[in-house]
């Protein structure tokens, strides 16, 4: 079986190896960024109004439909403020 995978290298970036962001606490790994973004989509609340005193779940409401949209526009101000 020598050389069976030669030229075909498969790997998964788990963000826990040496030399990658997050290995020694100096950055955010791609997996951590995906989880934080999913958390933003799930839990972001807009400003409170009379109709929604706790704020509206803006992005969750957009995605929670019978036919969810193909794409969702996320405001950069929402990401910065999260």
HTML snippet that shows the backbone in 3Dmol.js (N, CA, C, O; Angstrom):
<script src="https://3Dmol.org/build/3Dmol-min.js"></script>
<div id="view" style="width:600px;height:400px;position:relative"></div>
<script>
const pdb = `
ATOM      1  N   UNK A   1       0.812  -1.184   0.000  1.00  0.00           N
ATOM      2  CA  UNK A   1       0.000   0.000   0.000  1.00  0.00           C
ATOM      3  C   UNK A   1       0.861   1.256   0.000  1.00  0.00           C
ATOM      4  O   UNK A   1       0.353   2.357   0.209  1.00  0.00           O
ATOM      5  N   UNK A   2       2.111   1.103  -0.225  1.00  0.00           N
ATOM      6  CA  UNK A   2       2.999   2.260  -0.220  1.00  0.00           C
ATOM      7  C   UNK A   2       2.606   3.222  -1.342  1.00  0.00           C
ATOM      8  O   UNK A   2       2.433   2.814  -2.491  1.00  0.00           O
ATOM      9  N   UNK A   3       2.469   4.475  -1.001  1.00  0.00           N
ATOM     10  CA  UNK A   3       2.180   5.507  -1.987  1.00  0.00           C
ATOM     11  C   UNK A   3       0.732   5.605  -2.418  1.00  0.00           C
ATOM     12  O   UNK A   3       0.437   6.290  -3.397  1.00  0.00           O
ATOM     13  N   UNK A   4      -0.197   4.936  -1.713  1.00  0.00           N
ATOM     14  CA  UNK A   4      -1.595   4.948  -2.151  1.00  0.00           C
ATOM     15  C   UNK A   4      -2.220   6.339  -2.056  1.00  0.00           C
ATOM     16  O   UNK A   4      -3.147   6.645  -2.806  1.00  0.00           O
ATOM     17  N   UNK A   5      -1.732   7.184  -1.150  1.00  0.00           N
ATOM     18  CA  UNK A   5      -2.318   8.512  -1.013  1.00  0.00           C
ATOM     19  C   UNK A   5      -1.384   9.611  -1.521  1.00  0.00           C
ATOM     20  O   UNK A   5      -1.568  10.785  -1.202  1.00  0.00           O
ATOM     21  N   UNK A   6      -0.417   9.238  -2.283  1.00  0.00           N
ATOM     22  CA  UNK A   6       0.554  10.203  -2.775  1.00  0.00           C
ATOM     23  C   UNK A   6      -0.134  11.260  -3.639  1.00  0.00           C
ATOM     24  O   UNK A   6      -0.825  10.930  -4.603  1.00  0.00           O
ATOM     25  N   UNK A   7       0.057  12.506  -3.295  1.00  0.00           N
ATOM     26  CA  UNK A   7      -0.547  13.597  -4.055  1.00  0.00           C
ATOM     27  C   UNK A   7      -1.954  13.948  -3.615  1.00  0.00           C
ATOM     28  O   UNK A   7      -2.488  14.969  -4.051  1.00  0.00           O
ATOM     29  N   UNK A   8      -2.570  13.147  -2.774  1.00  0.00           N
ATOM     30  CA  UNK A   8      -3.919  13.415  -2.280  1.00  0.00           C
ATOM     31  C   UNK A   8      -3.866  13.512  -0.766  1.00  0.00           C
ATOM     32  O   UNK A   8      -3.927  12.503  -0.064  1.00  0.00           O
ATOM     33  N   UNK A   9      -3.753  14.720  -0.278  1.00  0.00           N
ATOM     34  CA  UNK A   9      -3.665  14.933   1.151  1.00  0.00           C
ATOM     35  C   UNK A   9      -4.990  15.499   1.630  1.00  0.00           C
ATOM     36  O   UNK A   9      -5.446  16.528   1.131  1.00  0.00           O
ATOM     37  N   UNK A  10      -5.606  14.837   2.587  1.00  0.00           N
ATOM     38  CA  UNK A  10      -6.885  15.270   3.128  1.00  0.00           C
ATOM     39  C   UNK A  10      -6.691  15.648   4.593  1.00  0.00           C
ATOM     40  O   UNK A  10      -6.031  14.936   5.350  1.00  0.00           O
ATOM     41  N   UNK A  11      -7.279  16.780   4.979  1.00  0.00           N
ATOM     42  CA  UNK A  11      -7.163  17.213   6.364  1.00  0.00           C
ATOM     43  C   UNK A  11      -8.376  18.043   6.736  1.00  0.00           C
ATOM     44  O   UNK A  11      -9.128  18.499   5.875  1.00  0.00           O
ATOM     45  N   UNK A  12      -8.551  18.228   8.032  1.00  0.00           N
ATOM     46  CA  UNK A  12      -9.596  19.082   8.564  1.00  0.00           C
ATOM     47  C   UNK A  12      -8.940  20.085   9.488  1.00  0.00           C
ATOM     48  O   UNK A  12      -8.142  19.711  10.348  1.00  0.00           O
ATOM     49  N   UNK A  13      -9.267  21.358   9.321  1.00  0.00           N
ATOM     50  CA  UNK A  13      -8.714  22.397  10.166  1.00  0.00           C
ATOM     51  C   UNK A  13      -9.531  22.476  11.445  1.00  0.00           C
ATOM     52  O   UNK A  13     -10.595  23.095  11.475  1.00  0.00           O
ATOM     53  N   UNK A  14      -9.032  21.851  12.495  1.00  0.00           N
ATOM     54  CA  UNK A  14      -9.729  21.849  13.770  1.00  0.00           C
ATOM     55  C   UNK A  14      -9.331  23.031  14.637  1.00  0.00           C
ATOM     56  O   UNK A  14      -9.947  23.276  15.675  1.00  0.00           O
ATOM     57  N   UNK A  15      -8.310  23.763  14.222  1.00  0.00           N
ATOM     58  CA  UNK A  15      -7.900  24.939  14.968  1.00  0.00           C
ATOM     59  C   UNK A  15      -7.168  24.640  16.259  1.00  0.00           C
ATOM     60  O   UNK A  15      -7.100  25.497  17.139  1.00  0.00           O
ATOM     61  N   UNK A  16      -6.616  23.434  16.393  1.00  0.00           N
ATOM     62  CA  UNK A  16      -5.932  23.101  17.633  1.00  0.00           C
ATOM     63  C   UNK A  16      -4.479  22.696  17.409  1.00  0.00           C
ATOM     64  O   UNK A  16      -3.820  22.241  18.344  1.00  0.00           O
ATOM     65  N   UNK A  17      -3.977  22.849  16.216  1.00  0.00           N
ATOM     66  CA  UNK A  17      -2.609  22.464  15.928  1.00  0.00           C
ATOM     67  C   UNK A  17      -1.653  23.622  16.061  1.00  0.00           C
ATOM     68  O   UNK A  17      -2.069  24.760  16.277  1.00  0.00           O
ATOM     69  N   UNK A  18      -0.384  23.336  15.933  1.00  0.00           N
ATOM     70  CA  UNK A  18       0.617  24.383  16.056  1.00  0.00           C
ATOM     71  C   UNK A  18       0.654  25.224  14.786  1.00  0.00           C
ATOM     72  O   UNK A  18       0.467  24.714  13.681  1.00  0.00           O
ATOM     73  N   UNK A  19       0.898  26.523  14.962  1.00  0.00           N
ATOM     74  CA  UNK A  19       1.047  27.404  13.825  1.00  0.00           C
ATOM     75  C   UNK A  19      -0.258  27.895  13.222  1.00  0.00           C
ATOM     76  O   UNK A  19      -0.236  28.663  12.260  1.00  0.00           O
ATOM     77  N   UNK A  20      -1.360  27.484  13.747  1.00  0.00           N
ATOM     78  CA  UNK A  20      -2.652  27.940  13.245  1.00  0.00           C
ATOM     79  C   UNK A  20      -3.249  28.938  14.221  1.00  0.00           C
ATOM     80  O   UNK A  20      -2.934  28.898  15.410  1.00  0.00           O
ATOM     81  N   UNK A  21      -4.107  29.837  13.741  1.00  0.00           N
ATOM     82  CA  UNK A  21      -4.749  30.779  14.659  1.00  0.00           C
ATOM     83  C   UNK A  21      -5.512  30.054  15.750  1.00  0.00           C
ATOM     84  O   UNK A  21      -6.188  29.059  15.489  1.00  0.00           O
ATOM     85  N   UNK A  22      -5.406  30.540  16.939  1.00  0.00           N
ATOM     86  CA  UNK A  22      -6.115  29.936  18.060  1.00  0.00           C
ATOM     87  C   UNK A  22      -5.306  28.892  18.797  1.00  0.00           C
ATOM     88  O   UNK A  22      -5.711  28.439  19.868  1.00  0.00           O
ATOM     89  N   UNK A  23      -4.156  28.495  18.235  1.00  0.00           N
ATOM     90  CA  UNK A  23      -3.356  27.466  18.884  1.00  0.00           C
ATOM     91  C   UNK A  23      -2.819  27.950  20.231  1.00  0.00           C
ATOM     92  O   UNK A  23      -2.757  27.185  21.193  1.00  0.00           O
ATOM     93  N   UNK A  24      -2.432  29.224  20.290  1.00  0.00           N
ATOM     94  CA  UNK A  24      -1.921  29.741  21.549  1.00  0.00           C
ATOM     95  C   UNK A  24      -2.699  30.969  22.006  1.00  0.00           C
ATOM     96  O   UNK A  24      -2.161  31.817  22.717  1.00  0.00           O
ATOM     97  N   UNK A  25      -3.951  31.065  21.604  1.00  0.00           N
ATOM     98  CA  UNK A  25      -4.815  32.125  22.070  1.00  0.00           C
ATOM     99  C   UNK A  25      -4.648  33.450  21.350  1.00  0.00           C
ATOM    100  O   UNK A  25      -5.079  34.482  21.865  1.00  0.00           O
ATOM    101  N   UNK A  26      -4.031  33.452  20.164  1.00  0.00           N
ATOM    102  CA  UNK A  26      -3.774  34.722  19.488  1.00  0.00           C
ATOM    103  C   UNK A  26      -4.792  35.055  18.396  1.00  0.00           C
ATOM    104  O   UNK A  26      -4.604  36.038  17.679  1.00  0.00           O
ATOM    105  N   UNK A  27      -5.849  34.281  18.247  1.00  0.00           N
ATOM    106  CA  UNK A  27      -6.817  34.580  17.201  1.00  0.00           C
ATOM    107  C   UNK A  27      -8.034  33.688  17.303  1.00  0.00           C
ATOM    108  O   UNK A  27      -8.193  32.922  18.253  1.00  0.00           O
ATOM    109  N   UNK A  28      -8.890  33.804  16.300  1.00  0.00           N
ATOM    110  CA  UNK A  28     -10.115  33.009  16.249  1.00  0.00           C
ATOM    111  C   UNK A  28      -9.982  32.021  15.106  1.00  0.00           C
ATOM    112  O   UNK A  28      -9.625  32.404  13.992  1.00  0.00           O
ATOM    113  N   UNK A  29     -10.261  30.773  15.368  1.00  0.00           N
ATOM    114  CA  UNK A  29     -10.188  29.757  14.323  1.00  0.00           C
ATOM    115  C   UNK A  29     -11.426  29.849  13.432  1.00  0.00           C
ATOM    116  O   UNK A  29     -12.433  30.429  13.839  1.00  0.00           O
ATOM    117  N   UNK A  30     -11.369  29.293  12.235  1.00  0.00           N
ATOM    118  CA  UNK A  30     -12.552  29.297  11.369  1.00  0.00           C
ATOM    119  C   UNK A  30     -13.758  28.632  12.020  1.00  0.00           C
ATOM    120  O   UNK A  30     -14.882  29.102  11.844  1.00  0.00           O
ATOM    121  N   UNK A  31     -13.554  27.571  12.752  1.00  0.00           N
ATOM    122  CA  UNK A  31     -14.659  26.892  13.438  1.00  0.00           C
ATOM    123  C   UNK A  31     -15.297  27.767  14.506  1.00  0.00           C
ATOM    124  O   UNK A  31     -16.519  27.789  14.654  1.00  0.00           O
ATOM    125  N   UNK A  32     -14.468  28.484  15.247  1.00  0.00           N
ATOM    126  CA  UNK A  32     -14.995  29.396  16.267  1.00  0.00           C
ATOM    127  C   UNK A  32     -15.770  30.541  15.617  1.00  0.00           C
ATOM    128  O   UNK A  32     -16.811  30.955  16.127  1.00  0.00           O
ATOM    129  N   UNK A  33     -15.266  31.050  14.497  1.00  0.00           N
ATOM    130  CA  UNK A  33     -15.959  32.130  13.795  1.00  0.00           C
ATOM    131  C   UNK A  33     -17.318  31.665  13.285  1.00  0.00           C
ATOM    132  O   UNK A  33     -18.297  32.405  13.379  1.00  0.00           O
ATOM    133  N   UNK A  34     -17.391  30.443  12.743  1.00  0.00           N
ATOM    134  CA  UNK A  34     -18.678  29.898  12.268  1.00  0.00           C
ATOM    135  C   UNK A  34     -19.665  29.773  13.415  1.00  0.00           C
ATOM    136  O   UNK A  34     -20.835  30.127  13.265  1.00  0.00           O
ATOM    137  N   UNK A  35     -19.210  29.275  14.558  1.00  0.00           N
ATOM    138  CA  UNK A  35     -20.100  29.130  15.718  1.00  0.00           C
ATOM    139  C   UNK A  35     -20.594  30.484  16.215  1.00  0.00           C
ATOM    140  O   UNK A  35     -21.766  30.627  16.564  1.00  0.00           O
ATOM    141  N   UNK A  36     -19.705  31.482  16.248  1.00  0.00           N
ATOM    142  CA  UNK A  36     -20.110  32.813  16.696  1.00  0.00           C
ATOM    143  C   UNK A  36     -21.099  33.438  15.727  1.00  0.00           C
ATOM    144  O   UNK A  36     -22.040  34.108  16.152  1.00  0.00           O
ATOM    145  N   UNK A  37     -20.898  33.230  14.431  1.00  0.00           N
ATOM    146  CA  UNK A  37     -21.814  33.782  13.437  1.00  0.00           C
ATOM    147  C   UNK A  37     -23.175  33.089  13.523  1.00  0.00           C
ATOM    148  O   UNK A  37     -24.211  33.748  13.433  1.00  0.00           O
ATOM    149  N   UNK A  38     -23.177  31.772  13.696  1.00  0.00           N
ATOM    150  CA  UNK A  38     -24.443  31.045  13.859  1.00  0.00           C
ATOM    151  C   UNK A  38     -25.161  31.513  15.116  1.00  0.00           C
ATOM    152  O   UNK A  38     -26.386  31.633  15.123  1.00  0.00           O
ATOM    153  N   UNK A  39     -24.406  31.779  16.181  1.00  0.00           N
ATOM    154  CA  UNK A  39     -25.000  32.291  17.412  1.00  0.00           C
ATOM    155  C   UNK A  39     -25.600  33.684  17.191  1.00  0.00           C
ATOM    156  O   UNK A  39     -26.664  33.995  17.727  1.00  0.00           O
ATOM    157  N   UNK A  40     -24.921  34.514  16.406  1.00  0.00           N
ATOM    158  CA  UNK A  40     -25.458  35.839  16.081  1.00  0.00           C
ATOM    159  C   UNK A  40     -26.781  35.701  15.333  1.00  0.00           C
ATOM    160  O   UNK A  40     -27.752  36.382  15.665  1.00  0.00           O
ATOM    161  N   UNK A  41     -26.829  34.828  14.329  1.00  0.00           N
ATOM    162  CA  UNK A  41     -28.067  34.645  13.564  1.00  0.00           C
ATOM    163  C   UNK A  41     -29.197  34.119  14.445  1.00  0.00           C
ATOM    164  O   UNK A  41     -30.357  34.481  14.250  1.00  0.00           O
ATOM    165  N   UNK A  42     -28.867  33.285  15.390  1.00  0.00           N
ATOM    166  CA  UNK A  42     -29.877  32.660  16.239  1.00  0.00           C
ATOM    167  C   UNK A  42     -30.390  33.593  17.331  1.00  0.00           C
ATOM    168  O   UNK A  42     -31.572  33.546  17.671  1.00  0.00           O
ATOM    169  N   UNK A  43     -29.521  34.441  17.887  1.00  0.00           N
ATOM    170  CA  UNK A  43     -29.877  35.172  19.105  1.00  0.00           C
ATOM    171  C   UNK A  43     -29.860  36.692  19.013  1.00  0.00           C
ATOM    172  O   UNK A  43     -30.143  37.355  20.011  1.00  0.00           O
ATOM    173  N   UNK A  44     -29.540  37.270  17.860  1.00  0.00           N
ATOM    174  CA  UNK A  44     -29.455  38.728  17.768  1.00  0.00           C
ATOM    175  C   UNK A  44     -30.833  39.352  17.928  1.00  0.00           C
ATOM    176  O   UNK A  44     -31.798  38.926  17.294  1.00  0.00           O
ATOM    177  N   UNK A  45     -30.912  40.353  18.771  1.00  0.00           N
ATOM    178  CA  UNK A  45     -32.169  41.083  18.994  1.00  0.00           C
ATOM    179  C   UNK A  45     -31.984  42.527  18.561  1.00  0.00           C
ATOM    180  O   UNK A  45     -30.952  43.147  18.819  1.00  0.00           O
ATOM    181  N   UNK A  46     -33.020  43.051  17.890  1.00  0.00           N
ATOM    182  CA  UNK A  46     -32.999  44.455  17.472  1.00  0.00           C
ATOM    183  C   UNK A  46     -33.329  45.344  18.661  1.00  0.00           C
ATOM    184  O   UNK A  46     -33.529  44.865  19.778  1.00  0.00           O
ATOM    185  N   UNK A  47     -33.381  46.617  18.410  1.00  0.00           N
ATOM    186  CA  UNK A  47     -33.732  47.575  19.467  1.00  0.00           C
ATOM    187  C   UNK A  47     -35.154  47.318  19.958  1.00  0.00           C
ATOM    188  O   UNK A  47     -36.021  46.982  19.152  1.00  0.00           O
ATOM    189  N   UNK A  48     -35.417  47.464  21.243  1.00  0.00           N
ATOM    190  CA  UNK A  48     -36.774  47.283  21.773  1.00  0.00           C
ATOM    191  C   UNK A  48     -37.750  48.317  21.193  1.00  0.00           C
ATOM    192  O   UNK A  48     -37.399  49.478  20.979  1.00  0.00           O
ATOM    193  N   UNK A  49     -38.965  47.867  20.949  1.00  0.00           N
ATOM    194  CA  UNK A  49     -40.038  48.750  20.483  1.00  0.00           C
ATOM    195  C   UNK A  49     -41.270  48.473  21.330  1.00  0.00           C
ATOM    196  O   UNK A  49     -41.245  47.609  22.207  1.00  0.00           O
ATOM    197  N   UNK A  50     -42.346  49.202  21.070  1.00  0.00           N
ATOM    198  CA  UNK A  50     -43.587  48.967  21.813  1.00  0.00           C
ATOM    199  C   UNK A  50     -44.138  47.578  21.497  1.00  0.00           C
ATOM    200  O   UNK A  50     -44.687  46.913  22.375  1.00  0.00           O
ATOM    201  N   UNK A  51     -43.995  47.142  20.251  1.00  0.00           N
ATOM    202  CA  UNK A  51     -44.504  45.830  19.850  1.00  0.00           C
ATOM    203  C   UNK A  51     -43.610  44.692  20.353  1.00  0.00           C
ATOM    204  O   UNK A  51     -44.098  43.618  20.706  1.00  0.00           O
ATOM    205  N   UNK A  52     -42.304  44.937  20.382  1.00  0.00           N
ATOM    206  CA  UNK A  52     -41.326  43.939  20.842  1.00  0.00           C
ATOM    207  C   UNK A  52     -40.491  44.552  21.964  1.00  0.00           C
ATOM    208  O   UNK A  52     -39.407  45.075  21.703  1.00  0.00           O
ATOM    209  N   UNK A  53     -40.973  44.499  23.209  1.00  0.00           N
ATOM    210  CA  UNK A  53     -40.254  45.162  24.314  1.00  0.00           C
ATOM    211  C   UNK A  53     -38.861  44.589  24.572  1.00  0.00           C
ATOM    212  O   UNK A  53     -37.987  45.309  25.055  1.00  0.00           O
ATOM    213  N   UNK A  54     -38.636  43.322  24.264  1.00  0.00           N
ATOM    214  CA  UNK A  54     -37.308  42.723  24.452  1.00  0.00           C
ATOM    215  C   UNK A  54     -36.474  42.787  23.183  1.00  0.00           C
ATOM    216  O   UNK A  54     -35.344  42.299  23.167  1.00  0.00           O
ATOM    217  N   UNK A  55     -36.999  43.372  22.135  1.00  0.00           N
ATOM    218  CA  UNK A  55     -36.306  43.382  20.851  1.00  0.00           C
ATOM    219  C   UNK A  55     -36.756  42.201  20.013  1.00  0.00           C
ATOM    220  O   UNK A  55     -37.174  41.171  20.541  1.00  0.00           O
ATOM    221  N   UNK A  56     -36.668  42.359  18.726  1.00  0.00           N
ATOM    222  CA  UNK A  56     -37.106  41.304  17.814  1.00  0.00           C
ATOM    223  C   UNK A  56     -35.920  40.434  17.422  1.00  0.00           C
ATOM    224  O   UNK A  56     -34.814  40.938  17.230  1.00  0.00           O
ATOM    225  N   UNK A  57     -36.147  39.134  17.303  1.00  0.00           N
ATOM    226  CA  UNK A  57     -35.107  38.215  16.836  1.00  0.00           C
ATOM    227  C   UNK A  57     -35.017  38.364  15.311  1.00  0.00           C
ATOM    228  O   UNK A  57     -35.609  37.589  14.559  1.00  0.00           O
ATOM    229  N   UNK A  58     -34.280  39.355  14.888  1.00  0.00           N
ATOM    230  CA  UNK A  58     -34.264  39.796  13.496  1.00  0.00           C
ATOM    231  C   UNK A  58     -33.926  38.688  12.514  1.00  0.00           C
ATOM    232  O   UNK A  58     -34.726  38.384  11.630  1.00  0.00           O
ATOM    233  N   UNK A  59     -32.768  38.088  12.652  1.00  0.00           N
ATOM    234  CA  UNK A  59     -32.307  37.112  11.664  1.00  0.00           C
ATOM    235  C   UNK A  59     -32.990  35.760  11.831  1.00  0.00           C
ATOM    236  O   UNK A  59     -33.231  35.061  10.847  1.00  0.00           O
ATOM    237  N   UNK A  60     -33.301  35.389  13.067  1.00  0.00           N
ATOM    238  CA  UNK A  60     -34.014  34.127  13.292  1.00  0.00           C
ATOM    239  C   UNK A  60     -35.384  34.160  12.628  1.00  0.00           C
ATOM    240  O   UNK A  60     -35.810  33.176  12.024  1.00  0.00           O
ATOM    241  N   UNK A  61     -36.082  35.306  12.743  1.00  0.00           N
ATOM    242  CA  UNK A  61     -37.402  35.436  12.118  1.00  0.00           C
ATOM    243  C   UNK A  61     -37.318  35.328  10.602  1.00  0.00           C
ATOM    244  O   UNK A  61     -38.203  34.747   9.973  1.00  0.00           O
ATOM    245  N   UNK A  62     -36.258  35.886  10.005  1.00  0.00           N
ATOM    246  CA  UNK A  62     -36.090  35.789   8.560  1.00  0.00           C
ATOM    247  C   UNK A  62     -35.865  34.352   8.116  1.00  0.00           C
ATOM    248  O   UNK A  62     -36.364  33.937   7.070  1.00  0.00           O
ATOM    249  N   UNK A  63     -35.113  33.590   8.911  1.00  0.00           N
ATOM    250  CA  UNK A  63     -34.787  32.211   8.543  1.00  0.00           C
ATOM    251  C   UNK A  63     -35.871  31.218   8.940  1.00  0.00           C
ATOM    252  O   UNK A  63     -35.923  30.115   8.397  1.00  0.00           O
ATOM    253  N   UNK A  64     -36.737  31.591   9.879  1.00  0.00           N
ATOM    254  CA  UNK A  64     -37.775  30.682  10.376  1.00  0.00           C
ATOM    255  C   UNK A  64     -39.073  30.874   9.583  1.00  0.00           C
ATOM    256  O   UNK A  64     -40.067  31.386  10.098  1.00  0.00           O
ATOM    257  N   UNK A  65     -39.034  30.457   8.340  1.00  0.00           N
ATOM    258  CA  UNK A  65     -40.187  30.539   7.452  1.00  0.00           C
ATOM    259  C   UNK A  65     -40.358  29.187   6.762  1.00  0.00           C
ATOM    260  O   UNK A  65     -39.456  28.350   6.778  1.00  0.00           O
ATOM    261  N   UNK A  66     -41.530  28.988   6.154  1.00  0.00           N
ATOM    262  CA  UNK A  66     -41.749  27.742   5.409  1.00  0.00           C
ATOM    263  C   UNK A  66     -40.740  27.606   4.274  1.00  0.00           C
ATOM    264  O   UNK A  66     -40.189  26.528   4.049  1.00  0.00           O
ATOM    265  N   UNK A  67     -40.504  28.693   3.568  1.00  0.00           N
ATOM    266  CA  UNK A  67     -39.496  28.737   2.514  1.00  0.00           C
ATOM    267  C   UNK A  67     -38.421  29.751   2.917  1.00  0.00           C
ATOM    268  O   UNK A  67     -38.536  30.929   2.579  1.00  0.00           O
ATOM    269  N   UNK A  68     -37.375  29.312   3.636  1.00  0.00           N
ATOM    270  CA  UNK A  68     -36.338  30.256   4.068  1.00  0.00           C
ATOM    271  C   UNK A  68     -35.652  30.888   2.849  1.00  0.00           C
ATOM    272  O   UNK A  68     -35.541  30.252   1.800  1.00  0.00           O
ATOM    273  N   UNK A  69     -35.202  32.118   2.986  1.00  0.00           N
ATOM    274  CA  UNK A  69     -34.542  32.778   1.864  1.00  0.00           C
ATOM    275  C   UNK A  69     -33.218  32.113   1.520  1.00  0.00           C
ATOM    276  O   UNK A  69     -32.590  31.474   2.365  1.00  0.00           O
ATOM    277  N   UNK A  70     -32.805  32.271   0.273  1.00  0.00           N
ATOM    278  CA  UNK A  70     -31.510  31.720  -0.156  1.00  0.00           C
ATOM    279  C   UNK A  70     -30.363  32.412   0.545  1.00  0.00           C
ATOM    280  O   UNK A  70     -29.384  31.765   0.919  1.00  0.00           O
ATOM    281  N   UNK A  71     -30.467  33.719   0.728  1.00  0.00           N
ATOM    282  CA  UNK A  71     -29.430  34.445   1.436  1.00  0.00           C
ATOM    283  C   UNK A  71     -30.059  35.480   2.363  1.00  0.00           C
ATOM    284  O   UNK A  71     -31.177  35.948   2.148  1.00  0.00           O
ATOM    285  N   UNK A  72     -29.318  35.807   3.372  1.00  0.00           N
ATOM    286  CA  UNK A  72     -29.760  36.776   4.372  1.00  0.00           C
ATOM    287  C   UNK A  72     -28.709  37.874   4.439  1.00  0.00           C
ATOM    288  O   UNK A  72     -27.516  37.598   4.572  1.00  0.00           O
ATOM    289  N   UNK A  73     -29.152  39.105   4.349  1.00  0.00           N
ATOM    290  CA  UNK A  73     -28.245  40.238   4.456  1.00  0.00           C
ATOM    291  C   UNK A  73     -28.072  40.577   5.935  1.00  0.00           C
ATOM    292  O   UNK A  73     -29.036  40.870   6.643  1.00  0.00           O
ATOM    293  N   UNK A  74     -26.821  40.528   6.379  1.00  0.00           N
ATOM    294  CA  UNK A  74     -26.501  40.835   7.774  1.00  0.00           C
ATOM    295  C   UNK A  74     -25.794  42.179   7.797  1.00  0.00           C
ATOM    296  O   UNK A  74     -24.813  42.391   7.086  1.00  0.00           O
ATOM    297  N   UNK A  75     -26.300  43.076   8.617  1.00  0.00           N
ATOM    298  CA  UNK A  75     -25.703  44.405   8.713  1.00  0.00           C
ATOM    299  C   UNK A  75     -24.396  44.338   9.503  1.00  0.00           C
ATOM    300  O   UNK A  75     -24.316  43.691  10.547  1.00  0.00           O
ATOM    301  N   UNK A  76     -23.388  45.013   8.989  1.00  0.00           N
ATOM    302  CA  UNK A  76     -22.085  45.031   9.653  1.00  0.00           C
ATOM    303  C   UNK A  76     -22.179  45.652  11.037  1.00  0.00           C
ATOM    304  O   UNK A  76     -21.460  45.243  11.949  1.00  0.00           O
ATOM    305  N   UNK A  77     -23.051  46.630  11.205  1.00  0.00           N
ATOM    306  CA  UNK A  77     -23.237  47.236  12.529  1.00  0.00           C
ATOM    307  C   UNK A  77     -23.735  46.218  13.546  1.00  0.00           C
ATOM    308  O   UNK A  77     -23.382  46.297  14.723  1.00  0.00           O
ATOM    309  N   UNK A  78     -24.555  45.259  13.105  1.00  0.00           N
ATOM    310  CA  UNK A  78     -25.042  44.206  14.000  1.00  0.00           C
ATOM    311  C   UNK A  78     -23.912  43.277  14.425  1.00  0.00           C
ATOM    312  O   UNK A  78     -23.867  42.824  15.569  1.00  0.00           O
ATOM    313  N   UNK A  79     -23.003  42.996  13.502  1.00  0.00           N
ATOM    314  CA  UNK A  79     -21.878  42.119  13.815  1.00  0.00           C
ATOM    315  C   UNK A  79     -20.922  42.827  14.775  1.00  0.00           C
ATOM    316  O   UNK A  79     -20.444  42.228  15.739  1.00  0.00           O
ATOM    317  N   UNK A  80     -20.649  44.098  14.506  1.00  0.00           N
ATOM    318  CA  UNK A  80     -19.731  44.858  15.361  1.00  0.00           C
ATOM    319  C   UNK A  80     -20.283  45.005  16.764  1.00  0.00           C
ATOM    320  O   UNK A  80     -19.540  44.921  17.741  1.00  0.00           O
ATOM    321  N   UNK A  81     -21.593  45.226  16.866  1.00  0.00           N
ATOM    322  CA  UNK A  81     -22.214  45.429  18.169  1.00  0.00           C
ATOM    323  C   UNK A  81     -22.424  44.153  18.965  1.00  0.00           C
ATOM    324  O   UNK A  81     -22.711  44.215  20.160  1.00  0.00           O
ATOM    325  N   UNK A  82     -22.287  43.001  18.329  1.00  0.00           N
ATOM    326  CA  UNK A  82     -22.563  41.730  19.013  1.00  0.00           C
ATOM    327  C   UNK A  82     -21.449  41.303  19.920  1.00  0.00           C
ATOM    328  O   UNK A  82     -21.540  40.255  20.560  1.00  0.00           O
TER     329      UNK A  82
END
`;
const viewer = $3Dmol.createViewer("view");
viewer.addModel(pdb, "pdb");
viewer.setStyle({}, {cartoon: {color: "spectrum"}});
viewer.zoomTo();
viewer.render();
</script>
